[in-house]
Amino acid sequence: MSTDHRSPADVARRLGQRAKQQSHGAWRRETYTLPREDAREKAREWFNAFPKAAYMTEIESWREMPDGQIEFTIRRLPTAD
């Protein structure tokens, strides 16, 4: 028996995240909203960790927010996870 206590909200959140991941098929996606330079650095981290040739990593979409931050979604295949 687990001594780890979770609230119903924690369980619902975790199940919702799992369903969201499964509904996108094999792709792993993350969405970020960051200042422009931080967004560039985050994208570099992904491309360094998951090279395009092996993981089909790509910026799926991006936009500049009214406050100047960049919101972007990056995706990759989890081929070696």
N, C-alpha and C positions, 0 to 999 in steps of 0.2 A: 504494500500500500504506500502510496506517495504521500509525503508530508508537505508537498508543494501545493499551496492553496492559491487557486485562481478564481477571480470573480467571473460571473457570467459575461461581463463585458470583455474581459481578457480572452475568454474562450471564443466568443463571437468574433472578435477582431482577428484572432488567429485563423479561424475557419474562413472568414471572409477573405483574408489575404491568400490563403491556400487556393480557394476557389478562383480568385482573380488570376493567380499565376497559371492555373490549369486551363483557364478559358483562353489563354493566349497561345496555346499549343506549346511547341518546343522552345520558343523564344524566351529569354530572360530579359526583362525590361526594368529600367530604373528611370524615374523622372526627378530632375533636380531644378531648383530655382536658385541661382547664384549670381553674384556680381560677375561681370564679363571675364575678368582675368581668372577668377576662381573656376568659372565654367570651363574655360579653356584647359586649365590644369586638371580638372576632373575628367574631361574627355581624354586628355593625354594619359592619365592613369589607366583608364579603361583600355585604350589602344595598346599601351605597353603590357598590361596584364593579359589581355585577350586579343592577340594580333588578328587583324582582319582576315588574313589568309586561312587561319585555323578555326576561327570562331564566327566569321562573317559579321564582325562587330561593325555597327554603323550608328550614326546619329539619325534616328528615325524622324524626329521633328524638332523644331526649335522656333522660338519667338522672343522678341524683346518686349519686356513688360513695361508698363507706363513709368515705373520707377527706375528703369534702366537696367534691371537685372535680366538675365537670360534664363528662360525656362526651356529645358530640353529633355527629350527622352532618348536614351541610348539603349540599343538592344544587341544581343549576341546569342549564339547558340551555345548550349551548355555541353558541348561535345566531350569535354574532359573533366567535368565536375565530379 
